[in-house]
Amino acid sequence: MSTYIKPSQLNFWKTNGYLRIPGFFSDSEVAALRQWVAEIEGWEQDLGRWMHHYESVSDGTRLSRTEDFIPHHEGMKSTLTSGKVLDVISELTGEPAVLYKEKINYKYPGGGGYAPHQDAPAYEFVKSHTTCLISIDEATAENGCLYFSPGRHREGMIALDPHGCIDPRVAESMDWVAAPTQPGDILLFSSYIPHKSGENGSNLPRRIIYAVYNNLSDGDWRDKYYEDKREAFLEYAADESGRSGQISKIAHFQGRTVLKHEE
Ligand SMILES: O=C(O)CCC(=O)C(=O)O
C-alpha cells in the first residue's frame, strides 16, 4: 500500500487533531468530482433516497447540503468507499475504516456558517470518527473555510450547550486557526476537534465534500445513521421544538433553512 502521510504530518495530526494534505487529488480528479457534485446538485428532492437541505440567501433558495448520495452515484461511491481516501484514513488511524456518512456542503454566496462545535455529539452509535474534507473549490476566510481549535480534540466533549454546540462563552475564549484549502486538497479531522466556519462573503459557491469514517472494528453504521436521521427529521418537522431548521441533530448551522414544502 502506498503511504500518504509523512512522520512529520502524523505528528501534526496527533498534536493538533487535524491535518491538511495539499494536492491529494489531481486536476483531472477534481474536474470529475466537480462534475459529480453538479450532477448530484441537479437531482430533484427525494427524501427517501438522498437528502437535500435548502437555505435562503439574498438571491433566492439554494441548496445548503446534500447527504446520503453514494448509493445513487457510482463515481462518488467508489471514491469514498475504496482506494486512496479509504487508505489515507486507515493509515492515519492505524485501522481499516468504513464510511459512516457523506455530505456535500455547497455554501452559496451568502450561505450560512457553522457555530463552534464538535462533530462527536451528532455522530451517534460509534465513539470516534475521522472526517476527510475534500476541497472542490478554494476555501478561504472570505468564503467560509473551516477554523479549528488546535489540540482541543483530546478533551472529550467541551462545554456542550443545549443545542449540541460548544457554549458560545467558552468558544469565545478558545484559540481558532483558519484552515484554508485549494481544490484537490484534503483536510482530515477528528470528530472531537472543535471547529466552526463563517458565511460565504464572496460571489461564488464554496463546495466541499465531507466523508466521515469510523474504524471497521466498531461496525458499519451508515444505514442505521441515515435511518435514525430521517426519523429524527420527521419528528422535528412535526413537534413544536423549533428544531425544523436544523440540518443535523445538533443546531450548528447558522443559515436560514428552507424546508422543501415551504418553497
Ligand atoms: O462546511 C462548513 O463550512 C462547515 C461544516 C461543518 O462544520 C459541519 O457540517 O459540521
The ligand as an SDF file (V2000), in Angstrom:
LIG
                    3D

 10  9  0  0  0  0  0  0  0  0999 V2000
  -18.8490   23.4500    5.5930 O   0  0  0  0  0  0  0  0  0  0  0  0
  -18.6490   24.1860    6.5690 C   0  0  0  0  0  0  0  0  0  0  0  0
  -18.4600   25.3870    6.4680 O   0  0  0  0  0  0  0  0  0  0  0  0
  -18.5710   23.5980    7.9540 C   0  0  0  0  0  0  0  0  0  0  0  0
  -19.3620   22.3510    8.0580 C   0  0  0  0  0  0  0  0  0  0  0  0
  -19.4000   21.7040    9.3870 C   0  0  0  0  0  0  0  0  0  0  0  0
  -18.7110   22.0300   10.3270 O   0  0  0  0  0  0  0  0  0  0  0  0
  -20.3530   20.5960    9.5290 C   0  0  0  0  0  0  0  0  0  0  0  0
  -21.0700   20.2870    8.5500 O   0  0  0  0  0  0  0  0  0  0  0  0
  -20.4070   20.0070   10.6440 O   0  0  0  0  0  0  0  0  0  0  0  0
  1  2  2  0
  2  3  1  0
  2  4  1  0
  4  5  1  0
  5  6  1  0
  6  7  2  0
  6  8  1  0
  8  9  2  0
  8 10  1  0
M  END
$$$$
